[in-house]
Amino acid sequence: VQLVESGGGLVQAGGSLRLSCAASGRTFSSYAMGWFRRAPGKEREFVAAINWSGASTLYLDSVKGRFTISRDNAKNTVLLQMNSLMPEDTAVYYCLGTYGSASVWGQGTQVTVSS
């Protein structure tokens, strides 16, 4: 599986963005998927995750109620809908896929939230 993120950009505080992670490969539906982010000068942190079927999700406390992760296994895509964005959400956002001991990262997409 290879992952390519898109959908980042510049948005004002309070705005919304939808990130997309497109996967290649026929085994995508077996992968648990997640979104991480790295803000300037900070370590990469977990944002959200979804299991292979989409039935189970997990979120960073600070994004609960604002971000929604979803997946479409027929389209090999994972989405991160981000609403009520705040300047502290500014970061490079990365998509991660895991299956057993295997993991693969995307190249990242920049999200910048202006105040």
C-alpha positions in Angstrom: 0.0 0.0 0.0 1.1 3.5 -0.8 -0.6 6.6 0.6 -1.0 10.1 -0.8 -2.6 12.9 1.2 -4.4 15.9 -0.3 -6.7 18.7 0.8 -4.5 20.8 3.0 -4.3 24.6 2.6 -4.8 27.9 4.3 -8.0 28.6 6.2 -9.2 31.2 8.7 -9.9 30.2 12.3 -13.4 28.7 12.5 -13.2 27.4 9.0 -13.2 23.8 7.7 -11.0 21.6 5.6 -11.3 18.0 4.5 -8.1 16.0 4.1 -8.1 12.9 1.9 -5.7 10.0 2.0 -5.7 7.9 -1.2 -4.3 4.4 -1.0 -3.0 2.2 -3.8 -3.0 -1.6 -3.5 -5.6 -4.2 -3.1 -5.1 -4.8 0.7 -6.3 -1.3 1.9 -9.4 -2.6 3.5 -7.3 -4.8 5.8 -5.4 -1.7 7.2 -6.2 0.3 10.2 -5.8 3.9 9.3 -4.8 7.0 11.2 -4.0 10.7 10.9 -1.1 12.3 12.7 0.3 15.8 12.7 3.5 17.7 13.3 3.4 21.3 14.3 6.5 23.5 13.9 9.0 22.8 16.6 6.9 19.9 18.1 6.9 16.2 18.0 4.5 14.3 15.7 1.2 13.6 17.5 -1.7 11.3 17.0 -4.9 12.9 15.8 -7.4 10.2 14.8 -7.7 6.6 13.9 -10.2 4.2 12.4 -10.2 0.4 12.2 -10.4 -1.6 9.1 -14.2 -1.7 8.9 -14.8 1.9 10.0 -16.8 0.7 13.0 -14.3 2.0 15.6 -12.7 5.4 15.8 -10.4 7.2 18.2 -9.5 10.8 18.6 -7.1 13.2 20.3 -9.0 14.9 23.1 -8.4 18.4 21.6 -10.1 17.5 18.3 -13.1 15.5 19.6 -16.3 17.1 18.3 -14.5 19.0 15.7 -12.7 16.4 13.5 -14.3 13.3 12.0 -12.4 10.4 10.5 -14.1 8.1 8.0 -13.1 5.6 5.3 -14.5 4.2 2.0 -12.9 0.9 1.4 -14.5 0.7 -2.1 -12.6 3.9 -3.0 -9.4 3.1 -1.0 -9.8 6.5 0.8 -9.6 7.8 4.3 -11.0 11.2 5.1 -10.4 13.7 7.9 -13.2 16.3 8.1 -11.9 19.2 10.2 -14.3 21.8 11.4 -14.0 24.8 13.8 -10.3 24.9 13.0 -8.0 26.8 15.4 -4.5 28.2 14.9 -3.1 25.5 17.1 -4.3 23.0 14.5 -1.6 24.3 12.1 0.7 21.4 11.2 1.7 19.0 8.5 -0.8 16.2 8.6 0.2 12.7 7.8 -1.8 9.6 6.9 -0.7 6.2 8.4 -1.7 2.7 7.5 -1.0 -0.3 9.7 -1.5 -4.0 9.2 0.1 -6.4 11.7 3.7 -5.3 11.9 3.6 -3.4 8.7 3.1 0.4 8.5 3.2 3.0 5.8 3.2 6.8 5.9 2.1 9.3 3.4 4.2 12.3 2.5 2.1 14.8 4.4 -0.1 17.8 3.6 0.2 21.3 5.2 -2.7 22.8 7.1 -2.4 26.4 8.1 -5.0 28.1 10.2 -4.8 31.9 10.5 -6.2 33.8 13.4 
